[in-house]
Amino acid sequence: MQNQAALEAVNAQLQTVLNPFASFSQLVAKNVETLSKMQLETLTAYSELTNENLQSLVAIKEPQDLMNHGSKQLEIISKVSQRLLEDGQKLSQIGNDFKAAVDEISATTINTKKDA
């Protein structure tokens, strides 16, 4: 009976110690997944822009086509600039969300330690 109580106490202490690590590991895994998805979306978007630009370049057969291609370069630069801004904002938001979650885990752990 006494051994059972001691075992339960040790188990509770281990859970108190290991729960923050498990929570942090889950958070890191989720963050890696989010970043991977973002990178894949970004790569796809830039690849599509590059392919469109190459197709436009290959289609040049006359001087007018070259002029049209040149004017489309401004559109492409605008799209790339916009995409870079959006990607930066997404990355910043991911970082802020991660920091907030880590802070929450830390606060919970500190409160648990104070209560114990």
N, C-alpha and C positions, 0 to 999 in steps of 0.2 A: 504494500500500500504506500509506504513511504518512498519506495523506489519509483513508483508510478508518478507520484507528485513531483519528484525531482526530475524525472524524465520530461514531464509536461512543462515544467518551468524552463528547462534547457531548450526544449522545442520552441516555446514562446519567445525566449531570448534570441534564438537563431532566426526565427521569423522576423523579429524586430530588426535584427542586423541585416538580414539578406533581402527583405522586401524593397528597400530603396535601390539596391543594386539591380534587382529584377525589374523594377519600374523604369530605371534609367536605361537598362538594356533594351527594353521594349520601346522606349522613346527613341533611342538611337536607331533601332531597326526601322521604325516608322519613318523617321527623318531621312534615312538613307533611301527608303522606297520613294518618298516624296521627291527627293532630289533626283533620283534616277528617272522618274516619270517626267520631271521637268526637263531634264537634259535630253531625253528622247523626243519630247515635243519640240524643243528648241532645235535639235538637230534636223528633225523632219521639216520644220518650217524653213530653216536656212537652206536645206537641200532642195526644197521645192522652188525657192527663189533662184537658186543657182541654176537649176535645170531650166526654168523659164527663161532666164537670161541667156543660157547657152543655146537654147532652141531659137531664140530671137536672133542671136548672133549667126547661127548656121543658116538661117533663112535669108540672110542678106545676099541679094543678087544684083541690086541696082543702087545707084547713089541715094535715091529716095529712101530705100530700105535702111541704109546706113544712118541717114538723118533721123528716121523714126526710132531706130535702135538707140541712138544717142539721146534722144529726148526721153526715152523710157528709163535711161540710167538714173535720171533725177527721181523718178517714181521709185525705183529700186532702192536708192539711197534713203529716201523718205521711209520706205517700209522697213529697211534694216534699222534705221535710227529709232523708229517707233518700237520695233521689236526689242531692241536693246534696252530701251527704257522700261518696257513691260517686264522683261526678264529680270532686270535689276530690282524692280519693285517686288516681283514674286520672290526673288531670292532674299530680299530684305524681310519680307513678311514671314518666310519660312524660318529665318534666323530669329526673328522676334518671337514667333510661336514656340520655337525650341527653347529659347531662353526662359520664356514664361513658364513652360512646363517643367524645366529644370528647377526654377525658383520654387514652384509649387511642391515638387518632390522634396527639395531641401527644407522648406518650411514645415511640411508634414513630418519629415524625419526629426527635425529639431523639436517640434511640439511633442512628438512621441517620446523622445529622449527625456524631455522635461517632465512628462507625466510618469515616466517609469522610475 
